C-alpha cells in the first residue's frame, strides 16, 4: 500500500513537472509569435508610409507635367496648336 502511494506520488510529481515544462514551452512560443506579429506590423506600417509617399510624389509629378504641357500649349504659335490638335 505504501509502495503504491509512493508510486502515485512519483507519477504526480512527474506529471506536474511535465506540465510545467509544457507551459514554459507554450509561453516561449507565444512570446516568439507576439514578437513576429510586432515585427510584421512594423514592416506593414513602414510600407504604408512608403506607398503614401510615392503616391504623393506621383501626384505632384503629374500636376507638374500637366502644367508644363499646358504652358507649352498656351505659348505655342496658333499654327502649331492646330497641327498639335490633329495628332
PyMOL Python script that loads the backbone (N, CA, C, O; Angstrom):
from pymol import cmd

cmd.read_pdbstr("""\
ATOM      1  N   UNK A   1       0.819  -1.190   0.000  1.00  0.00           N
ATOM      2  CA  UNK A   1       0.000   0.000   0.000  1.00  0.00           C
ATOM      3  C   UNK A   1       0.869   1.262   0.000  1.00  0.00           C
ATOM      4  O   UNK A   1       0.616   2.196  -0.761  1.00  0.00           O
ATOM      5  N   UNK A   2       1.891   1.281   0.856  1.00  0.00           N
ATOM      6  CA  UNK A   2       2.791   2.433   0.921  1.00  0.00           C
ATOM      7  C   UNK A   2       3.555   2.542  -0.390  1.00  0.00           C
ATOM      8  O   UNK A   2       3.808   3.635  -0.897  1.00  0.00           O
ATOM      9  N   UNK A   3       3.917   1.379  -0.925  1.00  0.00           N
ATOM     10  CA  UNK A   3       4.631   1.376  -2.192  1.00  0.00           C
ATOM     11  C   UNK A   3       3.771   2.006  -3.292  1.00  0.00           C
ATOM     12  O   UNK A   3       4.274   2.789  -4.098  1.00  0.00           O
ATOM     13  N   UNK A   4       2.481   1.670  -3.329  1.00  0.00           N
ATOM     14  CA  UNK A   4       1.562   2.247  -4.307  1.00  0.00           C
ATOM     15  C   UNK A   4       1.424   3.751  -4.101  1.00  0.00           C
ATOM     16  O   UNK A   4       1.369   4.500  -5.076  1.00  0.00           O
ATOM     17  N   UNK A   5       1.368   4.199  -2.869  1.00  0.00           N
ATOM     18  CA  UNK A   5       1.248   5.631  -2.570  1.00  0.00           C
ATOM     19  C   UNK A   5       2.489   6.382  -3.042  1.00  0.00           C
ATOM     20  O   UNK A   5       2.386   7.475  -3.599  1.00  0.00           O
ATOM     21  N   UNK A   6       3.663   5.790  -2.817  1.00  0.00           N
ATOM     22  CA  UNK A   6       4.901   6.421  -3.288  1.00  0.00           C
ATOM     23  C   UNK A   6       4.939   6.466  -4.813  1.00  0.00           C
ATOM     24  O   UNK A   6       5.357   7.457  -5.412  1.00  0.00           O
ATOM     25  N   UNK A   7       4.498   5.383  -5.419  1.00  0.00           N
ATOM     26  CA  UNK A   7       4.459   5.329  -6.886  1.00  0.00           C
ATOM     27  C   UNK A   7       3.515   6.401  -7.442  1.00  0.00           C
ATOM     28  O   UNK A   7       3.855   7.096  -8.400  1.00  0.00           O
ATOM     29  N   UNK A   8       2.347   6.530  -6.848  1.00  0.00           N
ATOM     30  CA  UNK A   8       1.381   7.550  -7.282  1.00  0.00           C
ATOM     31  C   UNK A   8       1.958   8.940  -7.059  1.00  0.00           C
ATOM     32  O   UNK A   8       1.781   9.833  -7.889  1.00  0.00           O
ATOM     33  N   UNK A   9       2.641   9.120  -5.951  1.00  0.00           N
ATOM     34  CA  UNK A   9       3.259  10.413  -5.649  1.00  0.00           C
ATOM     35  C   UNK A   9       4.328  10.748  -6.689  1.00  0.00           C
ATOM     36  O   UNK A   9       4.418  11.886  -7.150  1.00  0.00           O
ATOM     37  N   UNK A  10       5.137   9.753  -7.056  1.00  0.00           N
ATOM     38  CA  UNK A  10       6.157   9.965  -8.083  1.00  0.00           C
ATOM     39  C   UNK A  10       5.531  10.290  -9.436  1.00  0.00           C
ATOM     40  O   UNK A  10       6.017  11.160 -10.160  1.00  0.00           O
ATOM     41  N   UNK A  11       4.468   9.598  -9.768  1.00  0.00           N
ATOM     42  CA  UNK A  11       3.769   9.841 -11.037  1.00  0.00           C
ATOM     43  C   UNK A  11       3.192  11.248 -11.041  1.00  0.00           C
ATOM     44  O   UNK A  11       3.308  11.963 -12.037  1.00  0.00           O
ATOM     45  N   UNK A  12       2.565  11.655  -9.928  1.00  0.00           N
ATOM     46  CA  UNK A  12       2.013  13.012  -9.839  1.00  0.00           C
ATOM     47  C   UNK A  12       3.110  14.063  -9.974  1.00  0.00           C
ATOM     48  O   UNK A  12       2.931  15.082 -10.641  1.00  0.00           O
ATOM     49  N   UNK A  13       4.242  13.801  -9.334  1.00  0.00           N
ATOM     50  CA  UNK A  13       5.370  14.740  -9.430  1.00  0.00           C
ATOM     51  C   UNK A  13       5.891  14.838 -10.859  1.00  0.00           C
ATOM     52  O   UNK A  13       6.198  15.925 -11.348  1.00  0.00           O
ATOM     53  N   UNK A  14       5.986  13.696 -11.516  1.00  0.00           N
ATOM     54  CA  UNK A  14       6.447  13.677 -12.903  1.00  0.00           C
ATOM     55  C   UNK A  14       5.464  14.409 -13.808  1.00  0.00           C
ATOM     56  O   UNK A  14       5.877  15.199 -14.657  1.00  0.00           O
ATOM     57  N   UNK A  15       4.168  14.156 -13.636  1.00  0.00           N
ATOM     58  CA  UNK A  15       3.158  14.825 -14.449  1.00  0.00           C
ATOM     59  C   UNK A  15       3.176  16.333 -14.229  1.00  0.00           C
ATOM     60  O   UNK A  15       3.028  17.115 -15.169  1.00  0.00           O
ATOM     61  N   UNK A  16       3.357  16.722 -12.983  1.00  0.00           N
ATOM     62  CA  UNK A  16       3.411  18.156 -12.663  1.00  0.00           C
ATOM     63  C   UNK A  16       4.625  18.813 -13.337  1.00  0.00           C
ATOM     64  O   UNK A  16       4.521  19.904 -13.899  1.00  0.00           O
ATOM     65  N   UNK A  17       5.762  18.139 -13.269  1.00  0.00           N
ATOM     66  CA  UNK A  17       6.977  18.672 -13.903  1.00  0.00           C
ATOM     67  C   UNK A  17       6.811  18.736 -15.419  1.00  0.00           C
ATOM     68  O   UNK A  17       7.214  19.706 -16.060  1.00  0.00           O
ATOM     69  N   UNK A  18       6.209  17.681 -15.981  1.00  0.00           N
ATOM     70  CA  UNK A  18       5.997  17.658 -17.434  1.00  0.00           C
ATOM     71  C   UNK A  18       5.040  18.772 -17.853  1.00  0.00           C
ATOM     72  O   UNK A  18       5.260  19.443 -18.862  1.00  0.00           O
ATOM     73  N   UNK A  19       3.979  18.963 -17.075  1.00  0.00           N
ATOM     74  CA  UNK A  19       3.013  20.027 -17.363  1.00  0.00           C
ATOM     75  C   UNK A  19       3.679  21.405 -17.270  1.00  0.00           C
ATOM     76  O   UNK A  19       3.444  22.271 -18.112  1.00  0.00           O
ATOM     77  N   UNK A  20       4.500  21.597 -16.252  1.00  0.00           N
ATOM     78  CA  UNK A  20       5.202  22.878 -16.085  1.00  0.00           C
ATOM     79  C   UNK A  20       6.137  23.140 -17.260  1.00  0.00           C
ATOM     80  O   UNK A  20       6.232  24.268 -17.743  1.00  0.00           O
ATOM     81  N   UNK A  21       6.823  22.101 -17.716  1.00  0.00           N
ATOM     82  CA  UNK A  21       7.710  22.239 -18.875  1.00  0.00           C
ATOM     83  C   UNK A  21       6.919  22.618 -20.120  1.00  0.00           C
ATOM     84  O   UNK A  21       7.344  23.478 -20.892  1.00  0.00           O
ATOM     85  N   UNK A  22       5.782  21.985 -20.314  1.00  0.00           N
ATOM     86  CA  UNK A  22       4.944  22.303 -21.474  1.00  0.00           C
ATOM     87  C   UNK A  22       4.432  23.745 -21.422  1.00  0.00           C
ATOM     88  O   UNK A  22       4.386  24.427 -22.446  1.00  0.00           O
ATOM     89  N   UNK A  23       4.052  24.203 -20.236  1.00  0.00           N
ATOM     90  CA  UNK A  23       3.601  25.596 -20.094  1.00  0.00           C
ATOM     91  C   UNK A  23       4.722  26.582 -20.417  1.00  0.00           C
ATOM     92  O   UNK A  23       4.487  27.613 -21.046  1.00  0.00           O
ATOM     93  N   UNK A  24       5.944  26.259 -19.982  1.00  0.00           N
ATOM     94  CA  UNK A  24       7.084  27.127 -20.299  1.00  0.00           C
ATOM     95  C   UNK A  24       7.324  27.179 -21.815  1.00  0.00           C
ATOM     96  O   UNK A  24       7.556  28.249 -22.379  1.00  0.00           O
ATOM     97  N   UNK A  25       7.266  26.024 -22.457  1.00  0.00           N
ATOM     98  CA  UNK A  25       7.441  25.991 -23.912  1.00  0.00           C
ATOM     99  C   UNK A  25       6.338  26.772 -24.611  1.00  0.00           C
ATOM    100  O   UNK A  25       6.593  27.498 -25.571  1.00  0.00           O
ATOM    101  N   UNK A  26       5.122  26.620 -24.127  1.00  0.00           N
ATOM    102  CA  UNK A  26       3.997  27.355 -24.705  1.00  0.00           C
ATOM    103  C   UNK A  26       4.195  28.860 -24.548  1.00  0.00           C
ATOM    104  O   UNK A  26       3.934  29.618 -25.482  1.00  0.00           O
ATOM    105  N   UNK A  27       4.651  29.294 -23.387  1.00  0.00           N
ATOM    106  CA  UNK A  27       4.900  30.726 -23.153  1.00  0.00           C
ATOM    107  C   UNK A  27       5.982  31.247 -24.085  1.00  0.00           C
ATOM    108  O   UNK A  27       5.873  32.357 -24.607  1.00  0.00           O
ATOM    109  N   UNK A  28       7.039  30.444 -24.299  1.00  0.00           N
ATOM    110  CA  UNK A  28       8.110  30.843 -25.229  1.00  0.00           C
ATOM    111  C   UNK A  28       7.545  30.999 -26.643  1.00  0.00           C
ATOM    112  O   UNK A  28       7.859  31.969 -27.335  1.00  0.00           O
ATOM    113  N   UNK A  29       6.715  30.047 -27.071  1.00  0.00           N
ATOM    114  CA  UNK A  29       6.121  30.120 -28.411  1.00  0.00           C
ATOM    115  C   UNK A  29       5.206  31.330 -28.540  1.00  0.00           C
ATOM    116  O   UNK A  29       5.191  31.991 -29.578  1.00  0.00           O
ATOM    117  N   UNK A  30       4.448  31.620 -27.496  1.00  0.00           N
ATOM    118  CA  UNK A  30       3.587  32.805 -27.521  1.00  0.00           C
ATOM    119  C   UNK A  30       4.421  34.075 -27.650  1.00  0.00           C
ATOM    120  O   UNK A  30       4.075  34.991 -28.396  1.00  0.00           O
ATOM    121  N   UNK A  31       5.515  34.111 -26.916  1.00  0.00           N
ATOM    122  CA  UNK A  31       6.394  35.282 -26.962  1.00  0.00           C
ATOM    123  C   UNK A  31       6.993  35.458 -28.358  1.00  0.00           C
ATOM    124  O   UNK A  31       7.039  36.568 -28.889  1.00  0.00           O
ATOM    125  N   UNK A  32       7.446  34.358 -28.943  1.00  0.00           N
ATOM    126  CA  UNK A  32       8.015  34.408 -30.298  1.00  0.00           C
ATOM    127  C   UNK A  32       6.951  34.870 -31.293  1.00  0.00           C
ATOM    128  O   UNK A  32       7.229  35.694 -32.163  1.00  0.00           O
ATOM    129  N   UNK A  33       5.749  34.346 -31.166  1.00  0.00           N
ATOM    130  CA  UNK A  33       4.660  34.736 -32.071  1.00  0.00           C
ATOM    131  C   UNK A  33       4.312  36.211 -31.907  1.00  0.00           C
ATOM    132  O   UNK A  33       4.071  36.905 -32.895  1.00  0.00           O
ATOM    133  N   UNK A  34       4.285  36.691 -30.677  1.00  0.00           N
ATOM    134  CA  UNK A  34       3.978  38.108 -30.432  1.00  0.00           C
ATOM    135  C   UNK A  34       5.062  38.999 -31.031  1.00  0.00           C
ATOM    136  O   UNK A  34       4.756  40.033 -31.625  1.00  0.00           O
ATOM    137  N   UNK A  35       6.318  38.609 -30.879  1.00  0.00           N
ATOM    138  CA  UNK A  35       7.412  39.389 -31.467  1.00  0.00           C
ATOM    139  C   UNK A  35       7.318  39.399 -32.989  1.00  0.00           C
ATOM    140  O   UNK A  35       7.537  40.434 -33.618  1.00  0.00           O
ATOM    141  N   UNK A  36       6.995  38.259 -33.577  1.00  0.00           N
ATOM    142  CA  UNK A  36       6.857  38.177 -35.037  1.00  0.00           C
ATOM    143  C   UNK A  36       5.708  39.064 -35.510  1.00  0.00           C
ATOM    144  O   UNK A  36       5.819  39.735 -36.536  1.00  0.00           O
ATOM    145  N   UNK A  37       4.615  39.067 -34.767  1.00  0.00           N
ATOM    146  CA  UNK A  37       3.474  39.919 -35.130  1.00  0.00           C
ATOM    147  C   UNK A  37       3.848  41.392 -35.023  1.00  0.00           C
ATOM    148  O   UNK A  37       3.454  42.190 -35.873  1.00  0.00           O
ATOM    149  N   UNK A  38       4.599  41.763 -33.995  1.00  0.00           N
ATOM    150  CA  UNK A  38       5.050  43.153 -33.853  1.00  0.00           C
ATOM    151  C   UNK A  38       5.950  43.561 -35.008  1.00  0.00           C
ATOM    152  O   UNK A  38       5.810  44.654 -35.558  1.00  0.00           O
ATOM    153  N   UNK A  39       6.873  42.679 -35.374  1.00  0.00           N
ATOM    154  CA  UNK A  39       7.768  42.975 -36.497  1.00  0.00           C
ATOM    155  C   UNK A  39       6.989  43.091 -37.799  1.00  0.00           C
ATOM    156  O   UNK A  39       7.263  43.981 -38.603  1.00  0.00           O
ATOM    157  N   UNK A  40       6.023  42.208 -38.018  1.00  0.00           N
ATOM    158  CA  UNK A  40       5.209  42.251 -39.241  1.00  0.00           C
ATOM    159  C   UNK A  40       4.417  43.558 -39.300  1.00  0.00           C
ATOM    160  O   UNK A  40       4.316  44.173 -40.361  1.00  0.00           O
ATOM    161  N   UNK A  41       3.860  43.981 -38.173  1.00  0.00           N
ATOM    162  CA  UNK A  41       3.098  45.235 -38.137  1.00  0.00           C
ATOM    163  C   UNK A  41       4.012  46.424 -38.421  1.00  0.00           C
ATOM    164  O   UNK A  41       3.615  47.363 -39.111  1.00  0.00           O
ATOM    165  N   UNK A  42       5.226  46.386 -37.893  1.00  0.00           N
ATOM    166  CA  UNK A  42       6.182  47.460 -38.145  1.00  0.00           C
ATOM    167  C   UNK A  42       6.501  47.558 -39.638  1.00  0.00           C
ATOM    168  O   UNK A  42       6.527  48.652 -40.202  1.00  0.00           O
ATOM    169  N   UNK A  43       6.740  46.418 -40.269  1.00  0.00           N
ATOM    170  CA  UNK A  43       7.025  46.398 -41.714  1.00  0.00           C
ATOM    171  C   UNK A  43       5.811  46.895 -42.489  1.00  0.00           C
ATOM    172  O   UNK A  43       5.953  47.689 -43.419  1.00  0.00           O
ATOM    173  N   UNK A  44       4.625  46.437 -42.117  1.00  0.00           N
ATOM    174  CA  UNK A  44       3.388  46.840 -42.788  1.00  0.00           C
ATOM    175  C   UNK A  44       3.198  48.356 -42.712  1.00  0.00           C
ATOM    176  O   UNK A  44       2.877  48.992 -43.716  1.00  0.00           O
ATOM    177  N   UNK A  45       3.393  48.932 -41.532  1.00  0.00           N
ATOM    178  CA  UNK A  45       3.225  50.380 -41.374  1.00  0.00           C
ATOM    179  C   UNK A  45       4.275  51.154 -42.170  1.00  0.00           C
ATOM    180  O   UNK A  45       3.974  52.198 -42.749  1.00  0.00           O
ATOM    181  N   UNK A  46       5.510  50.639 -42.199  1.00  0.00           N
ATOM    182  CA  UNK A  46       6.568  51.300 -42.979  1.00  0.00           C
ATOM    183  C   UNK A  46       6.221  51.262 -44.462  1.00  0.00           C
ATOM    184  O   UNK A  46       6.411  52.252 -45.169  1.00  0.00           O
ATOM    185  N   UNK A  47       5.716  50.133 -44.937  1.00  0.00           N
ATOM    186  CA  UNK A  47       5.339  50.025 -46.347  1.00  0.00           C
ATOM    187  C   UNK A  47       4.163  50.932 -46.682  1.00  0.00           C
ATOM    188  O   UNK A  47       4.108  51.496 -47.775  1.00  0.00           O
ATOM    189  N   UNK A  48       3.219  51.079 -45.751  1.00  0.00           N
ATOM    190  CA  UNK A  48       2.104  52.002 -45.971  1.00  0.00           C
ATOM    191  C   UNK A  48       2.611  53.435 -46.105  1.00  0.00           C
ATOM    192  O   UNK A  48       2.151  54.184 -46.967  1.00  0.00           O
ATOM    193  N   UNK A  49       3.559  53.814 -45.250  1.00  0.00           N
ATOM    194  CA  UNK A  49       4.124  55.163 -45.323  1.00  0.00           C
ATOM    195  C   UNK A  49       4.854  55.376 -46.648  1.00  0.00           C
ATOM    196  O   UNK A  49       4.715  56.424 -47.279  1.00  0.00           O
ATOM    197  N   UNK A  50       5.634  54.372 -47.067  1.00  0.00           N
ATOM    198  CA  UNK A  50       6.349  54.469 -48.346  1.00  0.00           C
ATOM    199  C   UNK A  50       5.363  54.604 -49.502  1.00  0.00           C
ATOM    200  O   UNK A  50       5.575  55.404 -50.413  1.00  0.00           O
ATOM    201  N   UNK A  51       4.292  53.825 -49.466  1.00  0.00           N
ATOM    202  CA  UNK A  51       3.284  53.872 -50.524  1.00  0.00           C
ATOM    203  C   UNK A  51       2.649  55.262 -50.583  1.00  0.00           C
ATOM    204  O   UNK A  51       2.488  55.825 -51.666  1.00  0.00           O
ATOM    205  N   UNK A  52       2.291  55.812 -49.432  1.00  0.00           N
ATOM    206  CA  UNK A  52       1.683  57.145 -49.395  1.00  0.00           C
ATOM    207  C   UNK A  52       2.654  58.185 -49.937  1.00  0.00           C
ATOM    208  O   UNK A  52       2.250  59.094 -50.662  1.00  0.00           O
ATOM    209  N   UNK A  53       3.909  58.059 -49.598  1.00  0.00           N
ATOM    210  CA  UNK A  53       4.921  58.998 -50.088  1.00  0.00           C
ATOM    211  C   UNK A  53       5.070  58.910 -51.607  1.00  0.00           C
ATOM    212  O   UNK A  53       5.161  59.931 -52.289  1.00  0.00           O
ATOM    213  N   UNK A  54       5.094  57.697 -52.125  1.00  0.00           N
ATOM    214  CA  UNK A  54       5.223  57.502 -53.575  1.00  0.00           C
ATOM    215  C   UNK A  54       3.993  58.037 -54.303  1.00  0.00           C
ATOM    216  O   UNK A  54       4.113  58.660 -55.358  1.00  0.00           O
ATOM    217  N   UNK A  55       2.804  57.793 -53.734  1.00  0.00           N
ATOM    218  CA  UNK A  55       1.577  58.305 -54.351  1.00  0.00           C
ATOM    219  C   UNK A  55       1.583  59.830 -54.373  1.00  0.00           C
ATOM    220  O   UNK A  55       1.212  60.439 -55.377  1.00  0.00           O
ATOM    221  N   UNK A  56       1.997  60.444 -53.280  1.00  0.00           N
ATOM    222  CA  UNK A  56       2.057  61.910 -53.222  1.00  0.00           C
ATOM    223  C   UNK A  56       3.040  62.441 -54.257  1.00  0.00           C
ATOM    224  O   UNK A  56       2.747  63.407 -54.962  1.00  0.00           O
ATOM    225  N   UNK A  57       4.203  61.811 -54.348  1.00  0.00           N
ATOM    226  CA  UNK A  57       5.206  62.240 -55.325  1.00  0.00           C
ATOM    227  C   UNK A  57       4.682  62.078 -56.751  1.00  0.00           C
ATOM    228  O   UNK A  57       4.910  62.943 -57.596  1.00  0.00           O
ATOM    229  N   UNK A  58       3.986  60.979 -57.022  1.00  0.00           N
ATOM    230  CA  UNK A  58       3.439  60.745 -58.364  1.00  0.00           C
ATOM    231  C   UNK A  58       2.394  61.800 -58.714  1.00  0.00           C
ATOM    232  O   UNK A  58       2.357  62.288 -59.844  1.00  0.00           O
ATOM    233  N   UNK A  59       1.547  62.154 -57.750  1.00  0.00           N
ATOM    234  CA  UNK A  59       0.539  63.195 -57.999  1.00  0.00           C
ATOM    235  C   UNK A  59       1.195  64.534 -58.277  1.00  0.00           C
ATOM    236  O   UNK A  59       0.772  65.270 -59.169  1.00  0.00           O
ATOM    237  N   UNK A  60       2.232  64.847 -57.506  1.00  0.00           N
ATOM    238  CA  UNK A  60       2.933  66.123 -57.726  1.00  0.00           C
ATOM    239  C   UNK A  60       3.592  66.145 -59.103  1.00  0.00           C
ATOM    240  O   UNK A  60       3.532  67.155 -59.803  1.00  0.00           O
ATOM    241  N   UNK A  61       4.219  65.037 -59.493  1.00  0.00           N
ATOM    242  CA  UNK A  61       4.853  64.959 -60.813  1.00  0.00           C
ATOM    243  C   UNK A  61       3.818  65.076 -61.921  1.00  0.00           C
ATOM    244  O   UNK A  61       4.059  65.737 -62.931  1.00  0.00           O
ATOM    245  N   UNK A  62       2.664  64.438 -61.737  1.00  0.00           N
ATOM    246  CA  UNK A  62       1.603  64.528 -62.735  1.00  0.00           C
ATOM    247  C   UNK A  62       1.131  65.966 -62.878  1.00  0.00           C
ATOM    248  O   UNK A  62       0.974  66.457 -63.996  1.00  0.00           O
ATOM    249  N   UNK A  63       0.901  66.655 -61.747  1.00  0.00           N
ATOM    250  CA  UNK A  63       0.461  68.050 -61.802  1.00  0.00           C
ATOM    251  C   UNK A  63       1.523  68.923 -62.462  1.00  0.00           C
ATOM    252  O   UNK A  63       1.208  69.785 -63.282  1.00  0.00           O
ATOM    253  N   UNK A  64       2.784  68.693 -62.096  1.00  0.00           N
ATOM    254  CA  UNK A  64       3.872  69.484 -62.665  1.00  0.00           C
ATOM    255  C   UNK A  64       3.942  69.275 -64.177  1.00  0.00           C
ATOM    256  O   UNK A  64       4.087  70.232 -64.939  1.00  0.00           O
ATOM    257  N   UNK A  65       3.838  68.008 -64.605  1.00  0.00           N
ATOM    258  CA  UNK A  65       3.885  67.708 -66.036  1.00  0.00           C
ATOM    259  C   UNK A  65       2.673  68.295 -66.753  1.00  0.00           C
ATOM    260  O   UNK A  65       2.800  68.797 -67.870  1.00  0.00           O
ATOM    261  N   UNK A  66       1.510  68.238 -66.129  1.00  0.00           N
ATOM    262  CA  UNK A  66       0.303  68.809 -66.732  1.00  0.00           C
ATOM    263  C   UNK A  66       0.453  70.309 -66.911  1.00  0.00           C
ATOM    264  O   UNK A  66       0.113  70.846 -67.966  1.00  0.00           O
ATOM    265  N   UNK A  67       0.957  70.987 -65.895  1.00  0.00           N
ATOM    266  CA  UNK A  67       1.162  72.429 -66.004  1.00  0.00           C
ATOM    267  C   UNK A  67       2.203  72.751 -67.070  1.00  0.00           C
ATOM    268  O   UNK A  67       2.062  73.727 -67.807  1.00  0.00           O
ATOM    269  N   UNK A  68       3.237  71.936 -67.150  1.00  0.00           N
ATOM    270  CA  UNK A  68       4.267  72.144 -68.159  1.00  0.00           C
ATOM    271  C   UNK A  68       3.664  72.022 -69.560  1.00  0.00           C
ATOM    272  O   UNK A  68       3.920  72.869 -70.416  1.00  0.00           O
ATOM    273  N   UNK A  69       2.879  70.993 -69.799  1.00  0.00           N
ATOM    274  CA  UNK A  69       2.264  70.803 -71.110  1.00  0.00           C
ATOM    275  C   UNK A  69       1.267  71.921 -71.417  1.00  0.00           C
ATOM    276  O   UNK A  69       1.197  72.395 -72.550  1.00  0.00           O
ATOM    277  N   UNK A  70       0.502  72.339 -70.416  1.00  0.00           N
ATOM    278  CA  UNK A  70      -0.441  73.435 -70.611  1.00  0.00           C
ATOM    279  C   UNK A  70       0.285  74.725 -70.972  1.00  0.00           C
ATOM    280  O   UNK A  70      -0.154  75.481 -71.839  1.00  0.00           O
ATOM    281  N   UNK A  71       1.401  74.962 -70.295  1.00  0.00           N
ATOM    282  CA  UNK A  71       2.195  76.161 -70.587  1.00  0.00           C
ATOM    283  C   UNK A  71       2.701  76.125 -72.024  1.00  0.00           C
ATOM    284  O   UNK A  71       2.671  77.142 -72.717  1.00  0.00           O
ATOM    285  N   UNK A  72       3.161  74.976 -72.470  1.00  0.00           N
ATOM    286  CA  UNK A  72       3.636  74.856 -73.856  1.00  0.00           C
ATOM    287  C   UNK A  72       2.497  75.159 -74.823  1.00  0.00           C
ATOM    288  O   UNK A  72       2.692  75.881 -75.801  1.00  0.00           O
ATOM    289  N   UNK A  73       1.318  74.617 -74.561  1.00  0.00           N
ATOM    290  CA  UNK A  73       0.180  74.829 -75.452  1.00  0.00           C
ATOM    291  C   UNK A  73      -0.210  76.305 -75.488  1.00  0.00           C
ATOM    292  O   UNK A  73      -0.497  76.853 -76.552  1.00  0.00           O
ATOM    293  N   UNK A  74      -0.218  76.944 -74.314  1.00  0.00           N
ATOM    294  CA  UNK A  74      -0.623  78.349 -74.249  1.00  0.00           C
ATOM    295  C   UNK A  74       0.338  79.231 -75.036  1.00  0.00           C
ATOM    296  O   UNK A  74      -0.090  80.177 -75.695  1.00  0.00           O
ATOM    297  N   UNK A  75       1.619  78.934 -74.975  1.00  0.00           N
ATOM    298  CA  UNK A  75       2.607  79.780 -75.634  1.00  0.00           C
ATOM    299  C   UNK A  75       2.964  79.331 -77.038  1.00  0.00           C
ATOM    300  O   UNK A  75       3.882  79.884 -77.644  1.00  0.00           O
ATOM    301  N   UNK A  76       2.265  78.349 -77.566  1.00  0.00           N
ATOM    302  CA  UNK A  76       2.546  77.895 -78.924  1.00  0.00           C
ATOM    303  C   UNK A  76       1.956  78.872 -79.944  1.00  0.00           C
ATOM    304  O   UNK A  76       0.994  79.594 -79.684  1.00  0.00           O
ATOM    305  N   UNK A  77       2.561  78.851 -81.065  1.00  0.00           N
ATOM    306  CA  UNK A  77       2.037  79.617 -82.192  1.00  0.00           C
ATOM    307  C   UNK A  77       0.710  78.964 -82.596  1.00  0.00           C
ATOM    308  O   UNK A  77       0.637  77.736 -82.636  1.00  0.00           O
ATOM    309  N   UNK A  78      -0.324  79.725 -82.891  1.00  0.00           N
ATOM    310  CA  UNK A  78      -1.635  79.146 -83.246  1.00  0.00           C
ATOM    311  C   UNK A  78      -1.540  78.105 -84.352  1.00  0.00           C
ATOM    312  O   UNK A  78      -2.292  77.131 -84.336  1.00  0.00           O
ATOM    313  N   UNK A  79      -0.645  78.282 -85.304  1.00  0.00           N
ATOM    314  CA  UNK A  79      -0.498  77.287 -86.371  1.00  0.00           C
ATOM    315  C   UNK A  79      -0.023  75.955 -85.799  1.00  0.00           C
ATOM    316  O   UNK A  79      -0.452  74.888 -86.240  1.00  0.00           O
ATOM    317  N   UNK A  80       0.870  76.030 -84.811  1.00  0.00           N
ATOM    318  CA  UNK A  80       1.367  74.815 -84.181  1.00  0.00           C
ATOM    319  C   UNK A  80       0.274  74.134 -83.358  1.00  0.00           C
ATOM    320  O   UNK A  80       0.210  72.906 -83.293  1.00  0.00           O
ATOM    321  N   UNK A  81      -0.575  74.931 -82.739  1.00  0.00           N
ATOM    322  CA  UNK A  81      -1.674  74.376 -81.933  1.00  0.00           C
ATOM    323  C   UNK A  81      -2.602  73.600 -82.853  1.00  0.00           C
ATOM    324  O   UNK A  81      -3.045  72.507 -82.500  1.00  0.00           O
ATOM    325  N   UNK A  82      -2.904  74.141 -84.021  1.00  0.00           N
ATOM    326  CA  UNK A  82      -3.787  73.448 -84.947  1.00  0.00           C
ATOM    327  C   UNK A  82      -3.150  72.118 -85.370  1.00  0.00           C
ATOM    328  O   UNK A  82      -3.832  71.097 -85.461  1.00  0.00           O
ATOM    329  N   UNK A  83      -1.848  72.142 -85.625  1.00  0.00           N
ATOM    330  CA  UNK A  83      -1.145  70.906 -86.007  1.00  0.00           C
ATOM    331  C   UNK A  83      -1.179  69.897 -84.867  1.00  0.00           C
ATOM    332  O   UNK A  83      -1.379  68.702 -85.084  1.00  0.00           O
ATOM    333  N   UNK A  84      -0.982  70.396 -83.644  1.00  0.00           N
ATOM    334  CA  UNK A  84      -0.945  69.530 -82.463  1.00  0.00           C
ATOM    335  C   UNK A  84      -2.316  68.884 -82.216  1.00  0.00           C
ATOM    336  O   UNK A  84      -2.388  67.742 -81.763  1.00  0.00           O
ATOM    337  N   UNK A  85      -3.386  69.598 -82.507  1.00  0.00           N
ATOM    338  CA  UNK A  85      -4.730  69.062 -82.262  1.00  0.00           C
ATOM    339  C   UNK A  85      -5.067  67.968 -83.249  1.00  0.00           C
ATOM    340  O   UNK A  85      -5.913  67.124 -82.953  1.00  0.00           O
ATOM    341  N   UNK A  86      -4.437  67.950 -84.417  1.00  0.00           N
ATOM    342  CA  UNK A  86      -4.731  66.917 -85.409  1.00  0.00           C
ATOM    343  C   UNK A  86      -4.088  65.581 -85.066  1.00  0.00           C
ATOM    344  O   UNK A  86      -4.460  64.555 -85.636  1.00  0.00           O
ATOM    345  N   UNK A  87      -3.152  65.577 -84.166  1.00  0.00           N
ATOM    346  CA  UNK A  87      -2.435  64.334 -83.839  1.00  0.00           C
ATOM    347  C   UNK A  87      -3.273  63.429 -82.989  1.00  0.00           C
ATOM    348  O   UNK A  87      -2.828  62.342 -82.620  1.00  0.00           O
TER     349      UNK A  87
END
""", "prot")
cmd.dss("prot")
cmd.show_as("cartoon", "prot")
cmd.util.cbc("prot")
cmd.orient("prot")
